[in-house]
Amino acid sequence: LRAVNSAQLSYSTNCAVGFAPTLVNLATAPTAPPGGQGFISPDLGVAGTIIKSGYNLVYTGIAPIIGAPVSCNGGAPVASYFLTAAPVSPGTSGVRYFGTSEAQRIYQDSVPITAITFPMTGSAVPIK
């Protein structure tokens, strides 16, 4: 989750007005100069659910920015995002659930995190 948050910060600073709409877009190398590599590693830049270290990662880009220029790698930027990590096998591959958003704070809980709101409701607490 930290890798995606860091990549999104770099993407929004150097590539677009906003955030990557998908992890595939975040892993795509810039087509505009200076070119280079994607913002996250290719193993995270796939469509659908990603399984990493015993967790299912699910990314959702939220609210396309109408009228925003196309990003440096061809994506249509979004205003926010939501990323969750849930154990593949609860109680075996992990007991905590995680979530993060464009606010860059990672939350943990013993139940699935379905949304991040401000202030945060429910039992989720930020990781220090």
N, C-alpha and C positions, 0 to 999 in steps of 0.2 A: 504494500500500500504506500509505503514511503517512496518507493521508486517511481510509482505513478504520480504521486503528488509532486515530486521534484521535477519529473519530466513535464508535467502540465505547467509548472511555473516557468520552465525554460521555453516551452511551446508558446505560452501566452505572452512572454516577454520578447521573444525573437522571431516568432513565426506568424502570429495571428492576433486579432482583436478578439480574445475569448479563449476557449479551451477546445481541445480535440473532441470531435463528435464520437469517435470510437477509439479503441485501443489499436486497431489496425492503422488508423490514420496517425496515431501517436508514434507508431513504429515505422512509418513511412519516411524515407529520407526526403529532405527538402529538394524540390525541383528548381527553385529559384536560387541564384547565387547567394552564398558560396557553396551550396550543395552539402554533401557530407552524409552523416549517418542519421538514422531515426532518433527519436527522443527517448525511446525505451528499447530494451533488448527484444529481438525477434520472438523469443519464446512467450512474451507477454502480448505481442501484437497480433493476436489472432481473433477471429470472430467467435462469438458465443462464449460459453463458460470455459474458463481456463482452470486446470487443476495444477496447483503448485504447492509443494510441501504439505500435502494432505488437506488442502483447502480448495474449495470452489471459489473462484474470483468472478464476479459479475460486475460489468461496467455499464453505466447508462449515461449517455450524454443528454442534457436537458436544455430545452428552449433554444432552438437555433436563433442566431442573431440576424434578424432581417436587415438586409442592406450591408452587412459586413463584407469586406473584401475577402476573396478566397485566400486561404492560408498559403504559406510558402511550400506546402507539400500537396496542395490541391483539395484540402478539406474545407467544409463549411463550418466555421466555428460555432460553438454553443456557449450559452451564458453560464452554465454550471454543469456539474457532473456528480455522480454518486457511484461509489465503488464499495462492494461488500466482499467479505471473505467469510465463508461458512465451512465448518468441518465437513469433509467428504463423508466421514463416518463419525457422527457426534459421539463423544465419549471414548472413541478409539484414536482417530487421527487428530482430535482436538476437542477442547471443551468450551472454548471461548469463540464468540462471533465478533467480527470487526466491521467497521464502516468508516468511510471518509468521504469528503467532498472538496469542492474548490476552496473551502475555508482552511484546508490543509491540516485540520485536526483529526486524529485517528481516535475512534471510540471503540470500547470493548464492552461486551455484555455476555451473559450466560444464555441469552435467547437471541434469535435472529434480529439484526438491526434492519428495519425496513425503511427508515427515513432519518435524515439529520435535519433537525430544526433548531432554531435559536430563540429562546433558550432550549436546550436539549431536554426532551421529556422522557419519562420511563426510567429504567435502571441503568442505561448505558453511561459509562464514565470515560473521560478522556485518558489516553495512555500518557504517562509522563515522560 
